[in-house]
């Protein structure tokens, strides 16, 4: 093996190791984007648990499969939770920013009922689905202990990152992360 070929191989291996340390394996997104958005990336994309829940407004059941092909920001929340109520408008603004793209916010209300959610909404409609998890089985399956808890899912329904606690979901760092996820998935 000649010396120049050996240097090229060493540089390639070194570059790959550097990239491997900053990219979420399998996701191809720089982990610094997740962290800047306040989310903790998973070392590998995880299979998200299946669910079947009624949708607010028409009680039509929705499953994880209904959202396949879309990047999803899955937010577990409750209408009686003050931090959840505070962050909810930022989820609405985030959805508005991506309304023409293959992205959706999906809000799953935990230990809550349709009447409580409708009181919170005060008659206004939101541009994303709100699912009702009265039994808390879906929240338990996602290990969403407490609310709010939020996950980012790729178009295949895999969990890329998560966050416990409230956030300002339309912040520039979150928008950059979602944009990167949409671009990675194309």
BELSULKA-V409210 format. One record per pair of residues at least 12 apart in sequence whose C-alpha atoms are under 8 Angstrom apart, sorted by the first residue. I is the first residue (numbers start at 0). GAP is how many residues later the second one is. Records with the same first field share a line. If there is no record, write none. Layout:
I = GAP + GAP
//
This chain:
23 = 17 + 18 + 19 + 20 + 136
24 = 18 + 19 + 20
25 = 18 + 19
26 = 17 + 18 + 133 + 157
27 = 156
28 = 151 + 152 + 155
32 = 140 + 143 + 144
33 = 127 + 140 + 143
35 = 137 + 138
36 = 134 + 136 + 137 + 140
37 = 125 + 129 + 136
38 = 122 + 123 + 124
39 = 121 + 122 + 123
40 = 119 + 120 + 121
41 = 117 + 118 + 119 + 120
43 = 116
44 = 113 + 114 + 115
45 = 112 + 113 + 114
46 = 110 + 111 + 112
47 = 94 + 105 + 109 + 110 + 111
48 = 89 + 92 + 93
49 = 13 + 14
50 = 12 + 13 + 87
51 = 12
52 = 78 + 79 + 80
53 = 77 + 78 + 79
54 = 74 + 75 + 76 + 77
55 = 58 + 73 + 74 + 75 + 76
61 = 69
63 = 93
64 = 92
66 = 88 + 90
67 = 87 + 88 + 89
68 = 33 + 86 + 87 + 88
69 = 32 + 33 + 34 + 84 + 85 + 86
70 = 31 + 32 + 33 + 81 + 82 + 83 + 84 + 86 + 107 + 110 + 111
71 = 31 + 32 + 33 + 34 + 80 + 81 + 82 + 83 + 85
72 = 30 + 31 + 32 + 33 + 77 + 78 + 79 + 80
73 = 31 + 32 + 33 + 34 + 76 + 77 + 78 + 79
74 = 30 + 31 + 32 + 33 + 73 + 74 + 75 + 76
75 = 31 + 32 + 33 + 34 + 63 + 68 + 71 + 72 + 73 + 74
76 = 30 + 31 + 32 + 33 + 70 + 71 + 72
77 = 31 + 32 + 33 + 34 + 39 + 69 + 70
78 = 30 + 33 + 37 + 38 + 41
79 = 32 + 36
80 = 66
82 = 65 + 82 + 83
83 = 63 + 64 + 82
86 = 79 + 80 + 81 + 82
89 = 78 + 79 + 80
90 = 14 + 77 + 78 + 79
91 = 34 + 35 + 36
92 = 77
93 = 75 + 76 + 81
94 = 32 + 33
95 = 31
101 = 80
102 = 79
103 = 24
104 = 23 + 24
105 = 22 + 23 + 24 + 25
106 = 21 + 22 + 23 + 24
107 = 22 + 23 + 24 + 25
108 = 21 + 22 + 23 + 24 + 25
109 = 22 + 23 + 24 + 25 + 26 + 29 + 37
110 = 22 + 23 + 24 + 25
111 = 20 + 21 + 22
112 = 19 + 20 + 21
113 = 18
143 = 20
146 = 17 + 18
147 = 16 + 17 + 18
148 = 13 + 14 + 15 + 16 + 17
149 = 12 + 13 + 14 + 15
150 = 12
153 = 27 + 31
154 = 30
//
